[in-house]
Amino acid sequence: MSRVVARRIIALVIGASAACSNPDDGLFTPPAIVPIEEGERFRLTVNPGPDVVRGFTADGRVLYRSQGLAGFGEGWRLLSIDPQVGVAREEAGIYRAALRTDSVTALRFGPDRRVLATWNRGVRTIHGCGEPAPDPSWVVAVSFYRLAPFDGIPLASVPKWSLTTPSFSAPATPNIRVRITPAEGEVRSRGVNPYGPVLSRTDGSSTFVSDGEVVWQIDMEDVTSVPVPIGPGSFPALSPDGISLAASIPVGVDSVSTFVTVPAGLGSCTQETVEISAAGWQTVIYDLASGTSVPLAAGLEPVYDPAGGRLLVRRAGGFYWIDLAAGTETLVSGTFGGYAPSVSPDGEWIAFSSENVGGGHDVYLVRSD
């Protein structure tokens, strides 16, 4: 497909509809225009807030969430862009109630179901002196909903699973708070999705999710089932044959302490906050049958090619295809500064987010090769 033809058929979603006060509102069709061609890539959005890719639907529409649209304030929503016929529509439907919260949201499609994941993180706050209390500001609560393959059922009526990331507060030192994992840092800086879900390719009866540090397998047929740990990692990705799972593990983990003095009665006290960061990321491959893992390459946010045989990873210089058999690497042109990549079901396109020259973050599309 030539770039000229692509410019004519790819729809662009901009602006916003009126604010919705009813969480059970229906679907709508937003306006669409021709995308902006920027070198080897096409810019799909021009919204004032960050637009972060959430993946492709089974029929090839690009899902993304947008922050700060007029009428929606700081809420989040999911839209789809169909790069083939130019139809754009909202995918989340009545599940807007879950999207309106201060959360980053993902929607994944299986053979006969959809899985919605939402996660919320507290605002960094200063606590007074005294005995440490539960500190929700350092906890990321991840929820998974098994949706029907159609809209029309209230979110409160669908099966739900919950995970809470580990949180640490030193009991011997009341004024120390520790909680920023490398995965959470990626969420705060880019709005990416390190948690999942990743539906199994066979019947969608299970899903792989991460709590930001460990990848788990969850039985989507039973809300009382106990999650099974796969191993360390964030950004889970399942191979097309369902045999292997890729995940990213932080390397060079370090911590930095900051001190803040807060009033305490007639005096004051000092609170120490320890922030955990990572020097880089390593993508590993888990063999789901044996439970063993092998390191693959530097990078994070792995995405499998639907045709198999290679894996896409993100680095500072752009996206790289890693040949799983030969180990060779190929840079994807036009992806410098990109993040949140997703590959279309036919393997032809890579949708991703990137900062534009004006400082905003928009959705872009490039050829996969």
GINOR-V202467 format. One record per pair of residues at least 6 apart in sequence whose ideal C-beta (glycine too) atoms are under 7 Angstrom apart, sorted by sequence separation. I is the first residue (numbers start at 1). GAP is how many residues later the second one is. D is the distance in whole Angstrom. If there is no record, write none. Layout:
i->I gap->GAP d->D
i->I gap->GAP d->D
This chain:
i->36 gap->6 d->7
i->45 gap->6 d->5
i->56 gap->6 d->6
i->57 gap->6 d->6
i->68 gap->6 d->6
i->82 gap->6 d->7
i->99 gap->6 d->5
i->108 gap->6 d->7
i->170 gap->6 d->4
i->186 gap->6 d->5
i->200 gap->6 d->5
i->219 gap->6 d->4
i->262 gap->6 d->6
i->355 gap->6 d->5
i->356 gap->6 d->5
i->35 gap->7 d->4
i->36 gap->7 d->4
i->56 gap->7 d->7
i->67 gap->7 d->6
i->81 gap->7 d->5
i->92 gap->7 d->5
i->98 gap->7 d->7
i->107 gap->7 d->6
i->108 gap->7 d->5
i->187 gap->7 d->7
i->200 gap->7 d->7
i->208 gap->7 d->6
i->209 gap->7 d->6
i->218 gap->7 d->7
i->238 gap->7 d->5
i->261 gap->7 d->5
i->262 gap->7 d->6
i->286 gap->7 d->5
i->304 gap->7 d->6
i->312 gap->7 d->5
i->313 gap->7 d->6
i->322 gap->7 d->6
i->343 gap->7 d->6
i->354 gap->7 d->7
i->35 gap->8 d->6
i->55 gap->8 d->5
i->80 gap->8 d->6
i->127 gap->8 d->7
i->169 gap->8 d->6
i->186 gap->8 d->6
i->199 gap->8 d->5
i->237 gap->8 d->7
i->285 gap->8 d->6
i->353 gap->8 d->6
i->354 gap->8 d->7
i->35 gap->9 d->5
i->53 gap->9 d->7
i->54 gap->9 d->4
i->67 gap->9 d->6
i->79 gap->9 d->6
i->80 gap->9 d->6
i->107 gap->9 d->5
i->198 gap->9 d->6
i->208 gap->9 d->5
i->209 gap->9 d->6
i->218 gap->9 d->5
i->236 gap->9 d->6
i->237 gap->9 d->4
i->261 gap->9 d->5
i->262 gap->9 d->6
i->284 gap->9 d->5
i->285 gap->9 d->6
i->302 gap->9 d->5
i->303 gap->9 d->4
i->312 gap->9 d->6
i->313 gap->9 d->6
i->320 gap->9 d->5
i->321 gap->9 d->5
i->341 gap->9 d->6
i->342 gap->9 d->5
i->353 gap->9 d->7
i->54 gap->10 d->6
i->145 gap->10 d->7
i->168 gap->10 d->4
i->197 gap->10 d->4
i->198 gap->10 d->4
i->217 gap->10 d->7
i->284 gap->10 d->7
i->302 gap->10 d->7
i->320 gap->10 d->6
i->353 gap->10 d->6
i->354 gap->10 d->5
i->17 gap->11 d->5
i->53 gap->11 d->5
i->54 gap->11 d->6
i->65 gap->11 d->5
i->66 gap->11 d->6
i->79 gap->11 d->6
i->80 gap->11 d->5
i->105 gap->11 d->7
i->106 gap->11 d->5
i->147 gap->11 d->6
i->168 gap->11 d->6
i->183 gap->11 d->4
i->196 gap->11 d->7
i->197 gap->11 d->7
i->206 gap->11 d->6
i->207 gap->11 d->5
i->216 gap->11 d->4
i->217 gap->11 d->5
i->236 gap->11 d->5
i->259 gap->11 d->5
i->260 gap->11 d->5
i->284 gap->11 d->5
i->285 gap->11 d->5
i->302 gap->11 d->5
i->310 gap->11 d->5
i->311 gap->11 d->5
i->320 gap->11 d->6
i->321 gap->11 d->7
i->341 gap->11 d->4
i->52 gap->12 d->6
i->65 gap->12 d->6
i->78 gap->12 d->7
i->79 gap->12 d->7
i->105 gap->12 d->7
i->125 gap->12 d->5
i->146 gap->12 d->6
i->167 gap->12 d->5
i->196 gap->12 d->6
i->197 gap->12 d->5
i->206 gap->12 d->6
i->216 gap->12 d->6
i->235 gap->12 d->6
i->284 gap->12 d->6
i->301 gap->12 d->7
i->310 gap->12 d->6
i->320 gap->12 d->7
i->340 gap->12 d->6
i->351 gap->12 d->6
i->352 gap->12 d->6
i->17 gap->13 d->6
i->51 gap->13 d->5
i->52 gap->13 d->6
i->65 gap->13 d->5
i->66 gap->13 d->7
i->77 gap->13 d->7
i->78 gap->13 d->5
i->105 gap->13 d->5
i->124 gap->13 d->6
i->145 gap->13 d->5
i->146 gap->13 d->4
i->196 gap->13 d->4
i->206 gap->13 d->6
i->207 gap->13 d->5
i->216 gap->13 d->6
i->217 gap->13 d->6
i->234 gap->13 d->6
i->235 gap->13 d->5
i->259 gap->13 d->5
i->282 gap->13 d->6
i->283 gap->13 d->5
i->300 gap->13 d->7
i->301 gap->13 d->4
i->310 gap->13 d->5
i->311 gap->13 d->6
i->318 gap->13 d->6
i->319 gap->13 d->4
i->339 gap->13 d->7
i->340 gap->13 d->5
i->78 gap->14 d->4
i->122 gap->14 d->5
i->123 gap->14 d->6
i->145 gap->14 d->7
i->195 gap->14 d->6
i->196 gap->14 d->6
i->206 gap->14 d->6
i->216 gap->14 d->7
i->233 gap->14 d->3
i->234 gap->14 d->5
i->283 gap->14 d->6
i->299 gap->14 d->3
i->300 gap->14 d->6
i->309 gap->14 d->7
i->310 gap->14 d->6
i->317 gap->14 d->7
i->318 gap->14 d->6
i->338 gap->14 d->4
i->339 gap->14 d->6
i->351 gap->14 d->5
i->15 gap->15 d->7
i->51 gap->15 d->5
i->63 gap->15 d->6
i->64 gap->15 d->6
i->77 gap->15 d->6
i->92 gap->15 d->7
i->103 gap->15 d->5
i->104 gap->15 d->6
i->122 gap->15 d->3
i->145 gap->15 d->5
i->195 gap->15 d->5
i->205 gap->15 d->6
i->214 gap->15 d->6
i->215 gap->15 d->4
i->230 gap->15 d->6
i->233 gap->15 d->6
i->257 gap->15 d->6
i->258 gap->15 d->5
i->296 gap->15 d->7
i->299 gap->15 d->6
i->309 gap->15 d->6
i->338 gap->15 d->7
i->15 gap->16 d->6
i->91 gap->16 d->6
i->103 gap->16 d->6
i->122 gap->16 d->7
i->144 gap->16 d->7
i->165 gap->16 d->7
i->194 gap->16 d->6
i->204 gap->16 d->7
i->205 gap->16 d->5
i->215 gap->16 d->6
i->233 gap->16 d->5
i->282 gap->16 d->6
i->283 gap->16 d->5
i->297 gap->16 d->6
i->299 gap->16 d->5
i->309 gap->16 d->7
i->319 gap->16 d->4
i->338 gap->16 d->5
i->349 gap->16 d->6
i->350 gap->16 d->5
i->13 gap->17 d->5
i->14 gap->17 d->6
i->49 gap->17 d->6
i->50 gap->17 d->5
i->63 gap->17 d->6
i->103 gap->17 d->5
i->122 gap->17 d->6
i->143 gap->17 d->6
i->144 gap->17 d->4
i->195 gap->17 d->7
i->232 gap->17 d->5
i->257 gap->17 d->5
i->281 gap->17 d->7
i->283 gap->17 d->7
i->298 gap->17 d->7
i->318 gap->17 d->4
i->335 gap->17 d->6
i->337 gap->17 d->5
i->49 gap->18 d->4
i->62 gap->18 d->6
i->98 gap->18 d->6
i->102 gap->18 d->6
i->194 gap->18 d->6
i->214 gap->18 d->6
i->215 gap->18 d->5
i->280 gap->18 d->6
i->281 gap->18 d->6
i->318 gap->18 d->5
i->332 gap->18 d->6
i->337 gap->18 d->6
i->349 gap->18 d->7
i->350 gap->18 d->5
i->13 gap->19 d->6
i->14 gap->19 d->6
i->47 gap->19 d->5
i->49 gap->19 d->3
i->61 gap->19 d->4
i->62 gap->19 d->4
i->77 gap->19 d->7
i->101 gap->19 d->6
i->121 gap->19 d->5
i->143 gap->19 d->5
i->213 gap->19 d->7
i->255 gap->19 d->5
i->256 gap->19 d->5
i->281 gap->19 d->4
i->283 gap->19 d->5
i->317 gap->19 d->6
i->319 gap->19 d->6
i->348 gap->19 d->7
i->349 gap->19 d->6
i->12 gap->20 d->6
i->48 gap->20 d->6
i->49 gap->20 d->6
i->61 gap->20 d->6
i->98 gap->20 d->5
i->142 gap->20 d->7
i->255 gap->20 d->6
i->318 gap->20 d->6
i->348 gap->20 d->6
i->11 gap->21 d->4
i->12 gap->21 d->5
i->61 gap->21 d->5
i->62 gap->21 d->7
i->78 gap->21 d->6
i->95 gap->21 d->6
i->119 gap->21 d->5
i->120 gap->21 d->5
i->141 gap->21 d->7
i->142 gap->21 d->5
i->215 gap->21 d->5
i->255 gap->21 d->5
i->256 gap->21 d->7
i->299 gap->21 d->7
i->347 gap->21 d->6
i->12 gap->22 d->7
i->47 gap->22 d->6
i->60 gap->22 d->7
i->77 gap->22 d->5
i->119 gap->22 d->6
i->208 gap->22 d->7
i->212 gap->22 d->6
i->319 gap->22 d->6
i->12 gap->23 d->5
i->57 gap->23 d->6
i->60 gap->23 d->7
i->76 gap->23 d->5
i->119 gap->23 d->4
i->141 gap->23 d->5
i->210 gap->23 d->6
i->253 gap->23 d->6
i->254 gap->23 d->6
i->54 gap->24 d->6
i->60 gap->24 d->6
i->75 gap->24 d->7
i->210 gap->24 d->5
i->314 gap->24 d->7
i->10 gap->25 d->5
i->75 gap->25 d->4
i->117 gap->25 d->7
i->118 gap->25 d->5
i->139 gap->25 d->6
i->140 gap->25 d->4
i->253 gap->25 d->5
i->254 gap->25 d->7
i->297 gap->25 d->5
i->314 gap->25 d->6
i->343 gap->25 d->6
i->8 gap->26 d->7
i->139 gap->26 d->6
i->210 gap->26 d->5
i->252 gap->26 d->6
i->296 gap->26 d->6
i->338 gap->26 d->7
i->7 gap->27 d->6
i->76 gap->27 d->6
i->78 gap->27 d->7
i->117 gap->27 d->5
i->209 gap->27 d->7
i->251 gap->27 d->6
i->252 gap->27 d->3
i->314 gap->27 d->6
i->7 gap->28 d->6
i->63 gap->28 d->6
i->74 gap->28 d->7
i->76 gap->28 d->7
i->139 gap->28 d->5
i->184 gap->28 d->6
i->208 gap->28 d->5
i->250 gap->28 d->3
i->251 gap->28 d->6
i->252 gap->28 d->6
i->76 gap->29 d->6
i->78 gap->29 d->6
i->115 gap->29 d->6
i->116 gap->29 d->4
i->138 gap->29 d->5
i->183 gap->29 d->4
i->251 gap->29 d->5
i->312 gap->29 d->6
i->7 gap->30 d->6
i->115 gap->30 d->7
i->183 gap->30 d->7
i->208 gap->30 d->6
i->215 gap->30 d->7
i->251 gap->30 d->7
i->283 gap->30 d->5
i->14 gap->31 d->7
i->115 gap->31 d->6
i->116 gap->31 d->6
i->181 gap->31 d->5
i->250 gap->31 d->6
i->251 gap->31 d->5
i->312 gap->31 d->6
i->319 gap->31 d->7
i->335 gap->31 d->6
i->10 gap->32 d->6
i->12 gap->32 d->5
i->13 gap->32 d->7
i->14 gap->32 d->5
i->115 gap->32 d->7
i->135 gap->32 d->7
i->181 gap->32 d->6
i->215 gap->32 d->5
i->249 gap->32 d->7
i->297 gap->32 d->7
i->334 gap->32 d->5
i->12 gap->33 d->7
i->14 gap->33 d->6
i->113 gap->33 d->6
i->114 gap->33 d->4
i->248 gap->33 d->5
i->249 gap->33 d->5
i->3 gap->34 d->6
i->10 gap->34 d->7
i->113 gap->34 d->7
i->135 gap->34 d->6
i->248 gap->34 d->7
i->332 gap->34 d->7
i->114 gap->35 d->6
i->248 gap->35 d->5
i->249 gap->35 d->6
i->6 gap->36 d->7
i->113 gap->36 d->6
i->44 gap->37 d->6
i->112 gap->37 d->6
i->132 gap->37 d->5
i->201 gap->37 d->6
i->208 gap->37 d->6
i->246 gap->37 d->6
i->247 gap->37 d->6
i->306 gap->37 d->6
i->198 gap->38 d->5
i->200 gap->38 d->7
i->301 gap->38 d->7
i->303 gap->38 d->5
i->305 gap->38 d->6
i->65 gap->39 d->7
i->132 gap->39 d->6
i->138 gap->39 d->6
i->198 gap->39 d->6
i->201 gap->39 d->7
i->246 gap->39 d->5
i->247 gap->39 d->7
i->301 gap->39 d->7
i->303 gap->39 d->6
i->306 gap->39 d->6
i->65 gap->40 d->6
i->194 gap->40 d->4
i->196 gap->40 d->5
i->198 gap->40 d->5
i->202 gap->40 d->6
i->301 gap->40 d->6
i->303 gap->40 d->5
i->307 gap->40 d->5
i->138 gap->41 d->3
i->194 gap->41 d->5
i->201 gap->41 d->4
i->244 gap->41 d->5
i->245 gap->41 d->4
i->306 gap->41 d->5
i->132 gap->42 d->5
i->135 gap->42 d->6
i->200 gap->42 d->6
i->244 gap->42 d->6
i->305 gap->42 d->6
i->131 gap->43 d->6
i->244 gap->43 d->6
i->245 gap->43 d->6
i->63 gap->44 d->6
i->130 gap->44 d->6
i->140 gap->44 d->6
i->244 gap->44 d->7
i->129 gap->45 d->7
i->243 gap->45 d->6
i->129 gap->46 d->6
i->163 gap->46 d->7
i->165 gap->46 d->5
i->165 gap->47 d->5
i->166 gap->47 d->7
i->163 gap->48 d->5
i->165 gap->48 d->7
i->30 gap->49 d->7
i->58 gap->51 d->5
i->183 gap->51 d->4
i->233 gap->51 d->7
i->19 gap->52 d->4
i->54 gap->52 d->5
i->57 gap->52 d->6
i->248 gap->52 d->4
i->16 gap->53 d->4
i->18 gap->53 d->6
i->19 gap->53 d->6
i->54 gap->53 d->6
i->55 gap->53 d->7
i->142 gap->53 d->5
i->144 gap->53 d->6
i->248 gap->53 d->7
i->16 gap->54 d->5
i->17 gap->54 d->7
i->32 gap->54 d->6
i->248 gap->54 d->6
i->15 gap->55 d->7
i->16 gap->55 d->5
i->231 gap->55 d->6
i->16 gap->56 d->6
i->32 gap->56 d->5
i->230 gap->56 d->6
i->246 gap->56 d->4
i->94 gap->57 d->5
i->98 gap->57 d->5
i->161 gap->57 d->6
i->30 gap->58 d->6
i->93 gap->58 d->3
i->94 gap->58 d->7
i->97 gap->58 d->6
i->246 gap->58 d->7
i->29 gap->59 d->7
i->29 gap->60 d->6
i->94 gap->60 d->7
i->95 gap->60 d->5
i->27 gap->62 d->6
i->28 gap->62 d->6
i->161 gap->62 d->6
i->231 gap->62 d->6
i->27 gap->63 d->5
i->121 gap->63 d->7
i->144 gap->63 d->7
i->160 gap->63 d->7
i->159 gap->64 d->5
i->240 gap->64 d->6
i->144 gap->65 d->6
i->235 gap->65 d->6
i->237 gap->65 d->5
i->239 gap->65 d->5
i->246 gap->65 d->6
i->13 gap->66 d->5
i->27 gap->66 d->6
i->121 gap->66 d->7
i->235 gap->66 d->5
i->237 gap->66 d->6
i->240 gap->66 d->6
i->26 gap->67 d->7
i->142 gap->67 d->7
i->235 gap->67 d->6
i->237 gap->67 d->6
i->241 gap->67 d->7
i->13 gap->68 d->6
i->182 gap->68 d->4
i->240 gap->68 d->5
i->25 gap->69 d->7
i->142 gap->69 d->6
i->11 gap->70 d->6
i->24 gap->70 d->5
i->11 gap->71 d->6
i->23 gap->71 d->7
i->25 gap->71 d->6
i->182 gap->71 d->7
i->140 gap->72 d->6
i->10 gap->73 d->5
i->23 gap->73 d->5
i->23 gap->74 d->3
i->144 gap->74 d->7
i->146 gap->74 d->5
i->9 gap->75 d->7
i->11 gap->75 d->4
i->13 gap->75 d->5
i->9 gap->76 d->7
i->10 gap->76 d->7
i->11 gap->76 d->7
i->20 gap->76 d->6
i->119 gap->76 d->6
i->9 gap->77 d->6
i->11 gap->77 d->5
i->117 gap->78 d->6
i->117 gap->79 d->6
i->117 gap->80 d->5
i->115 gap->82 d->5
i->104 gap->83 d->6
i->115 gap->84 d->6
i->104 gap->87 d->6
i->106 gap->87 d->5
i->104 gap->89 d->7
i->108 gap->89 d->5
i->110 gap->89 d->4
i->108 gap->90 d->7
i->106 gap->91 d->7
i->108 gap->91 d->5
i->113 gap->91 d->5
i->111 gap->92 d->6
i->112 gap->92 d->6
i->115 gap->92 d->6
i->185 gap->92 d->6
i->111 gap->93 d->5
i->110 gap->94 d->3
i->175 gap->94 d->6
i->177 gap->94 d->7
i->182 gap->94 d->7
i->175 gap->95 d->6
i->180 gap->95 d->5
i->181 gap->95 d->6
i->182 gap->95 d->6
i->175 gap->96 d->4
i->176 gap->96 d->5
i->177 gap->96 d->5
i->178 gap->96 d->4
i->180 gap->96 d->5
i->182 gap->96 d->4
i->175 gap->97 d->6
i->176 gap->98 d->7
i->192 gap->109 d->7
i->24 gap->130 d->7
i->126 gap->134 d->6
i->128 gap->134 d->6
i->129 gap->135 d->4
i->126 gap->136 d->5
i->128 gap->136 d->6
i->52 gap->139 d->4
i->54 gap->139 d->7
i->52 gap->140 d->7
i->129 gap->140 d->4
i->50 gap->141 d->6
i->127 gap->144 d->7
i->126 gap->145 d->6
i->192 gap->147 d->6
i->193 gap->147 d->7
i->192 gap->148 d->5
i->190 gap->149 d->5
i->190 gap->150 d->7
i->83 gap->266 d->6
i->83 gap->282 d->7
i->60 gap->284 d->5
i->60 gap->285 d->6
i->56 gap->286 d->5
i->60 gap->286 d->7
i->53 gap->287 d->4
i->55 gap->287 d->5
i->58 gap->287 d->6
i->52 gap->288 d->5
i->56 gap->288 d->5
i->53 gap->289 d->5
i->56 gap->289 d->6
i->62 gap->289 d->5
i->40 gap->293 d->5
i->41 gap->293 d->4
i->40 gap->294 d->3
i->39 gap->295 d->6
i->56 gap->295 d->7
i->53 gap->298 d->5
i->53 gap->299 d->6
i->64 gap->299 d->5
i->53 gap->300 d->5
i->52 gap->301 d->5
i->62 gap->301 d->7
i->51 gap->302 d->6
i->51 gap->310 d->6
i->53 gap->310 d->6
i->50 gap->311 d->4
i->51 gap->311 d->5
i->48 gap->312 d->7
i->51 gap->312 d->5
i->43 gap->313 d->7
i->46 gap->316 d->7
i->45 gap->317 d->4
i->44 gap->318 d->7
i->45 gap->318 d->5
i->43 gap->319 d->6
i->44 gap->319 d->4
i->44 gap->320 d->6
i->43 gap->321 d->6
i->44 gap->321 d->6
i->42 gap->322 d->6
i->41 gap->323 d->5
i->42 gap->323 d->5
i->41 gap->324 d->7
i->41 gap->325 d->4
i->40 gap->326 d->6
i->10 gap->355 d->7
